[in-house]
Amino acid sequence: MKFMQEKDMVNDVLSMVNSSLTGYANAIAQTSNQQLRQLLQQTRDSDEQFQYQLAQVAMQKGYYQPAQPANQQEIQQIRDSFTQRR
């Protein structure tokens, strides 16, 4: 019998949470019921916090390597693109 290693379990959970966050975004965008929308938003926010905390642990243990940090010019370009949309 083969058991999963901790690294594999952490990465599987991160993958599942990331998928659920996408699902919440789709459901939130498509619901018109305000109570359901708020519940989905709260659940999404909670899962985002969990995902962030788990990703921090995974990075500390060397299980997860994030992308290189964006430089200030890249950050400003993204900020400008969001500002122009409003």
C-alpha positions in Angstrom: 0.0 0.0 0.0 1.4 3.4 -1.0 0.6 6.5 1.1 0.6 10.0 -0.2 3.5 12.2 1.0 2.7 15.4 2.8 3.9 17.5 -0.1 1.4 15.7 -2.4 -1.4 16.2 0.0 -0.7 19.9 0.4 -0.5 20.4 -3.3 -3.7 18.4 -3.9 -5.6 20.6 -1.3 -4.2 23.8 -2.9 -5.4 22.6 -6.3 -8.9 21.8 -5.0 -9.2 25.1 -3.2 -8.1 27.0 -6.3 -10.7 25.1 -8.3 -13.4 25.9 -5.8 -12.5 29.6 -5.9 -13.1 29.6 -9.6 -16.4 27.9 -9.0 -17.4 30.5 -6.4 -16.5 33.4 -8.8 -18.8 31.9 -11.5 -21.6 31.3 -9.1 -21.4 34.8 -7.6 -21.4 36.4 -11.0 -24.5 34.4 -12.0 -26.7 34.7 -9.0 -29.3 37.4 -8.5 -30.4 36.3 -5.0 -28.6 38.7 -2.7 -28.6 36.3 0.3 -27.1 33.5 -1.7 -24.6 35.9 -3.2 -23.5 37.1 0.2 -23.1 33.5 1.4 -21.0 32.6 -1.6 -18.9 35.7 -1.1 -18.3 34.9 2.5 -17.4 31.3 1.7 -15.1 32.4 -1.0 -13.4 34.9 1.3 -12.9 32.2 3.9 -11.4 29.8 1.3 -9.1 32.5 0.0 -7.8 33.0 3.5 -7.3 29.3 3.9 -5.6 29.0 0.5 -3.2 31.9 1.4 -2.3 30.3 4.7 -1.8 26.9 3.2 0.3 28.4 0.4 2.5 30.1 3.0 3.1 26.8 4.8 3.8 25.1 1.5 6.4 27.8 0.6 8.1 27.5 4.0 8.4 23.7 3.6 9.6 24.1 0.0 6.6 22.4 -1.4 5.5 25.3 -3.5 7.5 27.8 -5.6 5.6 31.0 -6.4 6.2 33.0 -9.6 8.8 35.7 -9.5 7.5 38.9 -7.9 6.3 41.6 -10.3 8.4 44.7 -10.6 6.9 48.2 -10.0 6.4 48.9 -13.7 4.4 45.7 -14.1 2.3 46.5 -11.0 1.6 50.0 -12.3 0.5 48.7 -15.7 -1.9 46.3 -14.1 -3.2 49.0 -11.7 -3.7 51.4 -14.7 -5.6 48.8 -16.7 -8.0 48.3 -13.7 -8.4 52.0 -13.2 -9.3 52.5 -16.9 -12.1 50.0 -16.7 -14.0 51.9 -14.0 
